[in-house]
Amino acid sequence: MIVAIDGPSGTGKSSTSKAVAAQLGLSYLDTGAQYRAITWWMLNNGVDVADPDAIAAAAGKPSIVSGTDPLAPAISADGVDASGPIRTQEVTAAVSAVSAVPEVRERITELQRTIAAEARGGIVVEGRDIGTTVLPDADLKVFLTASPEARAARRNGELKAADGKPVSDLAATQQALTARDKADSSRKTSPLKKADDAVEVDTTELTLEQVVECVVTLVEKAAAGKAGSAQNATGMEKATR
């Protein structure tokens, strides 16, 4: 089973994806963390993140490694644990520009497809272009949405300033989310959008537990349909022998 969960920031993608994967015994991949990790690496290595050519030239340099355990997800860049640093405002402000560069997207997309192909038993992959670009043949595609206010409140609880303290300016967070939505949706390479065959789930008024229950039900139905199709194919093959 390959499950693609897409949507903008603050819709609950990460929490939902990890919980669904853990409950169903699947692997888990946070693709956004990969783009944040390469952005963090570039910031730390003097790459001008305002220069697309400089970003493109450095795209293949860092080693980005993602852990796929939903109970202990990990991300590193050149062997350095980046799980904390990638959540700072500095990285958040630069990640859209870095991830919009085609060379970066090509590099990370190839990595994502390799991880998905090697996952035992199946995987839940979350991001912004999984169902449309990275894994268009996923067994289930889910697109999470939420109101701007709900998204800002959730995102504000996740982000931390450079000194490690929580970010408290909700209006600024909402403004930043709006700007990133525009950048991600309008980029030429793999823009953020809902796949035509994705199931949309509005999480605004739902608790995390309710969203997880909803997605788990969708996965189970998709798995049952896949199993049924496989059985039918086997039956047809036997009938033609």
C-alpha angles and dihedrals in degrees: 000000000000114000120190117200115186136172143113125291118290098028093108099258097142098044092044095045094049093047094047092048092048093048094049097039095246131139119254134217127189103200092181089063089057092056090045091050094053089046091051090049091052093049090050093047099051098256112154101238089194090063114076091194092055091048091049092050092053098041095099098043108081124069107231115195124183126196113219101201106117090207093053110020114183139186130189137178117208089345095307119122105244100173093109103035094051091066096062123112090246092062092041091055093051105036097085092055093047096044092049092065108101094221090056093048092048092050095047095040091055089050092050093050091050092051092048092049092051097046112116115230094358142300143236110224120191129193144095105284104025098113094039104039118000100045108007090162094056114145091234131018121196126183115198122204136175139172117280091246094052092046093051092050092051094044091048089059091054102045123084131193122239090268091055095251120131118262110246105180102100094179092054091049092052091048091051091050091051091051092049092048089055093047094046094045096047101043114116096227117066099332122202108267141134116266113240092242097042123118110234118219120187107210098183097106098025130096118232089253091055093049091048091049090050094050094043088055090051091049093049091050091049091048091050090050091049091050091049092051091050091051092049091050091050091049092050091049092053091047092055095050 
